[in-house]
């Protein structure tokens, strides 16, 4: 099991093994959920979840609102895979 130390300012370094497993990159946002004495850390999908969404011709002829809804739907679908 990996561990890290918390500084007096509440900061810690996420071990490299964990960063690699979660594909955490500099600037990523993390989400925390606390249940009793356990916490879950998750990488917030942010803009990364939209990678490739508009790179195909699937959106041709779609309005901006339709493209935005399709991107949101794709992001929601990818949230469960992390």
Beta strands, then each sheet from edge to edge (+ up, - down):
strand 1: 30-35
strand 2: 38-43
sheet 1: 1+ 2-
end
